[in-house]
Structure formats: C-alpha cells, structure tokens
Amino acid sequence: MSRPFRTLAAAVAALALVTACNSAADSRDPKGSAAPGGAAVRGVSADAITVGGIVSMTTAGGYSKKDTDLGARARYQRANAEGGVNGRRVAYLGAEDDGQDPGRNMAAARKLVQQEKVFAVAPMSSVTFSGADFLEQSKVPVFGWGTLPSFCGPKYIYGFNGCLVPMPGGTINQTWPEGVKKVLGGSAGKSVAIIANDSDAGKFGVRTFGRGFAAAGFTVSYAKPSVPATAVPSDWSAYTKEILRSNGGKAPDAVVSVMQTPSNIGLFTALKRGGYTGLLTDPTDYDPGLLAQETTRKALDGVHVLLQFQPFESADPAMERFKADIKAAAGGKDVPLNMHMLTGYMSADLFLAIAQKAGRNLTPESFQAAAAAFSDTGTLVGDRSGAKAQKESFGCGALVQLRNGRYEVSVPFACHRPVPFG
C-alpha cells in the first residue's frame, strides 16, 4: 500500500469512486492569526486550525486516489461535530491534486504553506512526494500513507500506520509475508516473485518486501522494479515469461505485485492466460468499485490483497463508526468503500489525536513534543505510537481474497513483530 500500500505502493501501495471536492469542511478563518500568548502561528487562530491535503486525484493512466479526500473530510467533520480540537474547529481546505506529478506535488506543497497558510497537511497520498523537504523545512506536520522514503526519518512527516519503506536501522512490516505464509501453509521450500514499477516507490518496495519475504522463510526467485510507472504496458509477455521461469525454470509459488490496479489487472490477466495457478497478491485492489466491471472482476478473482487496517467486513465498533462517518460526509449516501477513504480517514485521525494531546497552545514545537509522547491502542490500524511512526510500521494487517465477486477475509487482522532492516 494502501492500507497498505497502493504503491509499495506498497512499498508500496495502490482506484476511483466517489467524487471528492476541494471545498473546505468549514469556512476558513483569516490566515496567519495569532495563537494564545500573542505569537503568530501559521494556520492557527483563536477558533480554528487550517489543514490541507495533497492527493493524486487525476493521473495520465486514469488511476485516482480522490476518495482519500472524502475519508479525511469524514473524520474532520466528525471532529468538528464533537467540538473540534481543544476548542478549535478544523478548517479543512480539501486536497490539492498533484496529478501524480513531482512538479505539481511541489507546487501543491508551496501553495498550501505560502498561500493557504496551513498548519498541517493531512492527508498526503501520492506515489511522489517532491514537496517533502519543503514541508519539513517549513515545520508543517504531514500525515499520509508511509509508502515513500520521505515518511521514514523526517521530523514532521508521519505515516498513519508508520514507516513502510525504512532505511537501514529501521524495521520491515511482516504482515504481507506472514499472511502469504499462512495461505500457502508455510514458507519452507516456497518461492515468491516480486514485481514493481520502475519508480522510487517501486524500488523501495522490491527492496523491503524482498527482505521481508526472505525473513519469513521464502526463496525470493525474482525481484524487479521493471514495469513503467507512467503507462500500463500493452504487452505483458516479457514480464510473464521471466516470472514463470524464475523458480529454477519453473513458476514461483506466489507472485507479489507492488503496483497499482491498472498494472495489476494487466499482469494478473496475462499470468492466468499463461497457465499460472499459484497465489497472486497485491496491496492495492481492495475496492468494491472494482467489482462493477466483469473484466476487472475476472482479472482480480482469486487475488489476495494486503490490508494494513481492519477489513471493511470486520464487526469492530471502530469500523462501524468509520462507515457512518463516510456516509455522513457523502451526504447521507451509501457509497462503496475503498482503502483510499481509510487512508484519508486514518491520516486525519492520527493528526487529530496528536493535536488534541498538544493542548490549547498549539505550535509546531508543541505538536512535535506531543507526538514524541503519543501512543494509543485498539485503532483500525492497531496500536499507534508517534515516535515509532517515523521509524517503523505499526506491524498490523490482514489479507482479503476476491472470490466469486466478493471479498472474503483470508487472513484475519493481526499484528506481527517487524524484522530489522539493515
């Protein structure tokens, strides 16, 4: 993902539904107002905290994360209905569309800080994060899906379920390898092929997941970030030929795709046509909207999808509250749920939890102090820790499988001890 990893997307990773808008959840306050004590704090006034988002709502390939914005608006809307954060409502401006383009990502970051005067960016969901250094230097707290290296290490940038692409000295989330291991009845003598896009996220995804699957006892027979990131191939034969011969001339037991939905559809369709009967898995295709089209449903049938949150099928009270919040934000309509909504929702949720702990005197410095001491338990992504979020993942997740036109939980939500990444 993404959950995970829509780009690891997952690394990772990884779908388009309800129309999201860029309107604010509440009317905006004057920018640059004074905080208690007289010191000017960007994005903080006596009665509001201004927050924006950056989301890949449109892309050249048609892939969209626009429902990330809906998820964030749903969480902020409930927070405001409950009295806001320490007496301040959240003035959510909506998300800037970066088009999955590095230049637009940087432009969006500059606009939010220099023109909109936001206190925080939550959510940030894209396969590119060229604006990361600028936001870090501007002391802007950022929350999103930690599938990019920028979510691992910087002081002001947080993954809503932790850092998913760590640098040496960090840890690797083992939910995916352990889930595949359970489905296959063990890892001894089993091989996996890992394929990703030729992008920074794809390269990190192959690197981290390759080590994670190896640590779980699998033989990683193939691991390449070779698929173009900007366009879906029309011919998959070169990729499938390599994969189907990667295990000593034979097919691997599992194919792990760290790509987005359009590429997964093409890859999985080609593998099935080539006679592959092993396990197919990715971190991105948990989206009931995908079931509406027969060709898509057929391509993804049997695929096990990694989630880094409680499945929508869960009876957990927090999931029921999430569903109610999404419905309210969608104007009372029952809309198909997807992992992008959860990404926006939980990014906003972690920001709100830390901001609440920071107290009435909200500044970038007080926010950071609160984050360093923050922890809670039993959320839709498991147990959370502010200090941990910038170094390692929260280590929890599940697998769901698309079967006969519906998703079923194949490996229940659980937490696994991460392994060192060095």
Legacy VTK file of the C-alpha trace (Angstrom):
# vtk DataFile Version 3.0
C-alpha trace
ASCII
DATASET POLYDATA
POINTS 422 float
0.000 0.000 0.000
-2.937 1.332 0.939
-3.848 0.362 3.856
-1.342 -0.991 2.718
0.431 0.225 0.101
-1.124 1.480 -3.042
2.389 1.932 -4.252
4.502 -0.413 -2.415
2.991 1.014 -3.131
3.073 -0.735 -1.402
6.003 -0.102 -0.583
4.221 0.174 -1.638
0.990 0.737 -2.282
-2.124 1.165 -4.941
-8.852 3.052 -7.597
-11.563 5.592 -8.319
-15.050 6.082 -6.905
-16.976 8.868 -5.183
-16.431 12.401 -6.444
-14.272 14.266 -3.957
-14.255 18.017 -3.795
-11.779 20.686 -2.808
-14.206 22.672 -0.697
-13.438 23.264 2.958
-15.144 21.235 5.642
-15.837 24.564 7.310
-15.475 28.172 6.239
-11.898 29.350 6.561
-10.552 31.791 9.117
-8.257 34.665 8.267
-4.759 33.348 7.705
-1.841 33.956 9.986
-3.926 34.651 13.090
-2.368 34.859 16.496
-2.250 31.904 18.845
-2.750 32.232 22.609
0.123 34.203 24.091
0.339 36.549 21.143
2.773 34.580 18.983
1.708 34.218 15.355
1.383 30.588 14.328
0.662 29.773 10.715
-2.714 28.087 10.334
-3.810 28.548 13.946
-6.331 31.140 15.075
-8.374 31.529 18.230
-11.072 29.205 16.950
-9.701 27.200 14.006
-6.831 25.060 12.727
-6.330 25.227 8.961
-5.407 21.933 7.320
-4.982 20.958 3.672
-4.232 17.829 1.691
-2.281 16.638 -1.344
-3.783 13.717 -3.263
-3.339 12.199 -6.727
-6.924 12.728 -7.823
-6.193 12.524 -11.533
-3.415 10.767 -13.414
-2.430 10.164 -17.012
-3.289 6.485 -16.653
-6.701 7.090 -15.120
-5.726 5.871 -11.649
-7.146 8.011 -8.860
-6.864 8.352 -5.102
-9.562 11.019 -4.893
-11.530 9.227 -2.190
-8.616 9.879 0.171
-10.046 13.388 0.370
-13.511 12.080 1.232
-12.062 9.971 4.035
-10.232 12.944 5.527
-13.298 15.178 5.289
-15.363 12.493 7.021
-13.016 12.387 10.007
-12.684 16.168 10.278
-16.435 16.567 10.010
-16.981 14.276 12.988
-14.235 16.009 14.972
-15.934 19.359 14.434
-19.324 17.920 15.367
-17.780 16.752 18.636
-16.388 20.195 19.477
-13.176 20.329 17.490
-9.650 20.140 18.897
-9.221 21.862 22.250
-11.936 24.350 21.372
-10.847 24.925 17.755
-12.657 23.548 14.740
-10.676 22.083 11.852
-10.924 24.216 8.711
-10.118 21.551 6.143
-9.471 23.097 2.739
-9.691 19.844 0.836
-6.908 18.255 -1.174
-4.760 19.706 -3.926
-4.493 17.387 -6.952
-0.851 16.683 -7.803
-1.714 14.531 -10.825
0.934 12.068 -9.612
3.476 14.549 -10.981
6.554 15.640 -8.946
6.345 19.241 -10.156
2.698 19.543 -9.203
3.363 17.886 -5.848
5.929 20.556 -5.027
3.630 23.307 -6.304
0.802 21.989 -4.133
3.033 21.968 -1.055
4.153 25.554 -1.669
0.593 26.731 -2.290
-0.706 25.199 0.923
2.040 26.759 3.013
2.680 30.100 1.325
-0.830 30.970 0.133
-3.264 28.936 2.203
-1.157 29.178 5.384
-1.976 25.677 6.620
-0.790 24.344 9.942
-0.686 20.762 8.663
-1.064 18.634 5.546
-3.249 15.613 6.249
-3.655 13.641 4.075
-0.736 13.385 1.646
-1.331 10.456 -0.705
0.668 10.110 -3.912
3.403 7.989 -5.456
5.583 11.092 -5.494
6.491 13.426 -2.640
8.843 16.024 -4.062
7.410 18.577 -1.634
8.619 16.644 1.410
11.792 18.646 2.088
9.956 21.945 1.707
7.223 20.898 4.139
9.778 19.555 6.602
11.791 22.774 6.497
8.571 24.766 6.927
7.755 22.747 10.071
4.459 21.516 8.648
3.185 18.263 10.191
2.305 15.857 7.370
0.273 12.670 7.612
-0.278 10.060 4.921
0.387 6.509 3.837
4.049 5.875 4.631
4.869 4.092 1.389
7.607 6.533 0.383
11.076 7.093 1.895
10.115 10.628 2.934
7.839 9.163 5.611
10.774 7.468 7.279
13.041 9.783 9.232
11.950 13.413 8.782
10.825 15.068 11.983
7.457 16.422 10.826
6.281 13.663 8.458
4.231 10.681 9.708
2.746 7.555 8.202
-0.723 6.881 9.601
0.386 3.290 10.202
4.066 4.024 10.432
7.094 3.991 8.160
6.723 1.310 5.490
9.927 1.796 3.497
12.591 2.139 6.186
16.219 2.969 5.785
18.932 0.789 7.347
18.402 0.737 11.096
14.620 0.654 10.761
12.256 -2.302 10.557
10.086 -4.045 7.958
6.394 -4.816 8.382
5.836 -8.582 8.173
2.063 -8.628 7.681
2.295 -9.469 3.975
4.929 -12.257 4.162
3.274 -13.821 7.203
-0.145 -13.651 5.562
1.074 -15.315 2.368
2.866 -17.889 4.505
-0.394 -18.758 6.242
-2.334 -19.058 2.972
0.331 -21.358 1.488
0.601 -23.487 4.625
4.176 -22.459 5.330
7.188 -20.989 3.564
9.654 -23.884 3.578
10.573 -24.721 0.010
8.244 -21.995 -1.329
9.294 -19.224 -3.690
7.943 -15.774 -4.493
8.396 -13.414 -7.417
8.145 -9.705 -6.622
7.437 -7.183 -9.369
7.033 -3.413 -9.122
7.015 -0.231 -11.150
10.246 1.443 -12.196
9.894 4.283 -9.692
11.359 5.252 -6.336
8.398 3.664 -4.561
8.722 0.517 -6.653
12.426 0.187 -5.995
11.959 0.606 -2.267
9.041 -1.822 -2.355
11.113 -4.525 -4.004
13.969 -3.885 -1.617
11.932 -4.009 1.574
9.495 -6.755 0.645
12.297 -8.863 -0.773
13.958 -8.836 2.622
10.657 -9.340 4.420
9.687 -12.428 2.427
13.187 -13.839 2.807
12.984 -13.272 6.581
9.710 -15.231 6.599
11.493 -18.213 5.049
10.621 -17.792 1.367
13.042 -18.021 -1.523
12.795 -14.765 -3.469
13.315 -16.078 -7.001
12.571 -12.811 -8.783
12.547 -9.206 -7.604
12.469 -6.416 -10.175
11.065 -2.859 -10.342
10.789 -3.136 -14.116
7.291 -2.049 -15.181
6.980 1.539 -16.484
5.425 3.789 -13.870
3.860 6.269 -16.267
1.982 3.946 -18.636
0.454 0.474 -18.404
2.158 -1.937 -20.827
0.013 -3.239 -23.662
2.114 -6.400 -23.890
2.998 -8.249 -20.681
4.681 -11.238 -22.306
8.239 -10.150 -21.480
7.372 -9.831 -17.809
5.326 -13.017 -17.515
7.958 -15.057 -19.355
10.599 -14.076 -16.800
8.291 -14.645 -13.850
7.068 -18.055 -14.993
10.659 -19.280 -15.346
12.102 -17.554 -12.300
11.975 -20.512 -9.903
14.723 -22.609 -11.448
12.900 -22.748 -14.749
9.518 -23.208 -13.079
6.829 -20.830 -11.869
7.082 -19.413 -8.326
4.555 -20.375 -5.659
3.394 -16.768 -5.331
3.562 -13.606 -7.431
3.715 -10.443 -5.334
2.792 -7.290 -7.252
3.776 -3.956 -5.740
1.803 -1.973 -8.313
-1.429 -0.074 -8.811
-4.691 -1.501 -10.085
-4.359 -0.927 -13.862
-0.987 -2.684 -13.931
-2.196 -5.474 -11.670
-5.133 -6.174 -13.968
-2.819 -6.445 -16.952
-0.226 -8.582 -15.166
-2.649 -10.987 -13.497
-4.677 -11.453 -16.676
-1.520 -12.286 -18.616
-0.299 -14.715 -15.939
-3.616 -16.550 -15.870
-3.652 -16.807 -19.647
-0.144 -18.215 -19.425
-1.412 -21.017 -17.217
-0.247 -19.733 -13.848
-2.191 -21.302 -10.954
-0.149 -20.099 -7.992
-1.014 -17.409 -5.465
-1.461 -13.840 -6.705
-1.289 -10.957 -4.255
-1.025 -7.164 -4.181
-1.509 -4.293 -1.718
-3.911 -2.151 -3.713
-7.017 -3.866 -5.066
-9.367 -3.767 -2.100
-12.126 -1.720 -3.668
-15.750 -2.857 -4.112
-15.990 -0.440 -7.029
-13.700 -2.776 -8.990
-16.369 -5.455 -8.865
-18.775 -3.474 -11.042
-16.974 -4.408 -14.271
-16.899 -8.050 -15.324
-13.459 -7.875 -16.939
-11.913 -6.310 -13.832
-13.689 -8.729 -11.526
-12.448 -11.671 -13.578
-8.870 -10.389 -13.707
-8.706 -9.979 -9.929
-10.650 -13.097 -8.962
-8.639 -15.183 -6.517
-6.176 -12.381 -5.695
-5.213 -11.949 -2.038
-4.998 -8.248 -1.180
-2.891 -6.900 1.672
-4.638 -4.577 4.104
-2.926 -2.634 6.853
-6.174 -1.914 8.645
-9.239 -3.770 9.820
-11.172 -5.132 6.819
-14.451 -3.416 5.986
-16.064 -6.796 6.716
-14.948 -6.503 10.351
-17.537 -6.080 13.121
-15.166 -3.853 15.108
-17.075 -0.825 16.533
-14.406 1.499 15.136
-15.147 0.162 11.643
-18.861 0.781 12.114
-18.074 4.353 13.148
-15.864 4.784 10.081
-18.694 3.636 7.826
-21.137 6.016 9.487
-18.707 8.917 9.140
-18.147 8.207 5.445
-21.887 8.069 4.831
-22.375 11.387 6.608
-19.578 13.046 4.608
-21.098 11.676 1.389
-24.353 13.489 2.100
-26.126 10.506 3.635
-25.492 8.251 0.649
-24.276 4.674 0.932
-21.119 4.796 -1.169
-18.816 1.861 -1.981
-15.938 1.824 0.482
-12.303 1.665 -0.573
-8.898 1.796 1.008
-8.272 5.358 -0.170
-11.063 6.524 2.129
-9.398 4.695 5.000
-6.043 6.276 4.117
-7.502 9.786 4.339
-9.557 8.968 7.418
-6.710 7.484 9.444
-4.258 10.186 8.339
-6.685 12.763 9.706
-7.350 10.636 12.787
-3.684 10.462 13.800
-3.238 14.190 13.229
-6.290 14.940 15.390
-5.148 12.640 18.184
-1.720 14.282 18.423
-3.128 17.812 18.073
-5.522 17.093 20.934
-2.635 15.932 23.104
-0.657 19.074 22.230
-3.213 21.191 24.093
-4.554 24.661 23.550
-1.150 26.265 22.923
-0.713 24.693 19.500
2.580 25.367 17.716
4.794 23.188 15.517
7.043 22.689 18.531
4.261 21.747 20.955
2.833 19.425 18.319
6.177 17.653 17.948
6.545 17.303 21.705
3.082 15.751 21.882
3.873 13.391 19.002
7.019 12.143 20.723
4.971 11.130 23.771
1.848 9.941 21.940
0.545 6.377 21.883
-2.833 4.663 21.839
-4.278 1.195 21.270
-7.072 -0.629 19.514
-7.407 1.587 16.442
-8.278 0.447 12.913
-4.533 0.126 12.261
-3.667 -1.449 15.612
-1.579 0.149 18.344
-0.057 3.510 17.413
2.965 5.477 18.595
4.044 8.902 17.410
7.736 8.255 17.983
7.537 4.839 16.310
5.659 6.160 13.265
8.759 7.741 11.770
10.991 4.695 12.163
8.903 1.561 11.677
5.434 0.364 10.818
2.787 -0.464 13.388
3.053 -4.063 12.162
-0.632 -4.956 11.772
-2.816 -6.025 8.898
-4.871 -8.695 7.152
-5.385 -10.361 3.782
-8.675 -10.458 1.901
-9.372 -12.529 -1.205
-11.694 -11.670 -4.055
-13.810 -14.770 -4.681
-16.909 -15.085 -6.818
-17.449 -11.346 -6.953
-16.995 -10.534 -3.265
-14.189 -10.006 -0.791
-13.614 -12.555 1.954
-11.112 -12.361 4.799
-8.432 -14.949 4.046
-6.094 -13.997 6.913
-7.675 -12.131 9.861
-6.310 -8.806 11.126
-3.321 -9.389 13.392
-0.070 -7.754 14.426
3.349 -9.211 13.681
6.737 -8.374 15.080
8.646 -6.388 12.427
12.095 -7.526 11.358
15.231 -5.362 11.259
16.101 -3.656 8.005
19.808 -3.143 7.794
LINES 2 424
14 0 1 2 3 4 5 6 7 8 9 10 11 12 13
408 14 15 16 17 18 19 20 21 22 23 24 25 26 27 28 29 30 31 32 33 34 35 36 37 38 39 40 41 42 43 44 45 46 47 48 49 50 51 52 53 54 55 56 57 58 59 60 61 62 63 64 65 66 67 68 69 70 71 72 73 74 75 76 77 78 79 80 81 82 83 84 85 86 87 88 89 90 91 92 93 94 95 96 97 98 99 100 101 102 103 104 105 106 107 108 109 110 111 112 113 114 115 116 117 118 119 120 121 122 123 124 125 126 127 128 129 130 131 132 133 134 135 136 137 138 139 140 141 142 143 144 145 146 147 148 149 150 151 152 153 154 155 156 157 158 159 160 161 162 163 164 165 166 167 168 169 170 171 172 173 174 175 176 177 178 179 180 181 182 183 184 185 186 187 188 189 190 191 192 193 194 195 196 197 198 199 200 201 202 203 204 205 206 207 208 209 210 211 212 213 214 215 216 217 218 219 220 221 222 223 224 225 226 227 228 229 230 231 232 233 234 235 236 237 238 239 240 241 242 243 244 245 246 247 248 249 250 251 252 253 254 255 256 257 258 259 260 261 262 263 264 265 266 267 268 269 270 271 272 273 274 275 276 277 278 279 280 281 282 283 284 285 286 287 288 289 290 291 292 293 294 295 296 297 298 299 300 301 302 303 304 305 306 307 308 309 310 311 312 313 314 315 316 317 318 319 320 321 322 323 324 325 326 327 328 329 330 331 332 333 334 335 336 337 338 339 340 341 342 343 344 345 346 347 348 349 350 351 352 353 354 355 356 357 358 359 360 361 362 363 364 365 366 367 368 369 370 371 372 373 374 375 376 377 378 379 380 381 382 383 384 385 386 387 388 389 390 391 392 393 394 395 396 397 398 399 400 401 402 403 404 405 406 407 408 409 410 411 412 413 414 415 416 417 418 419 420 421
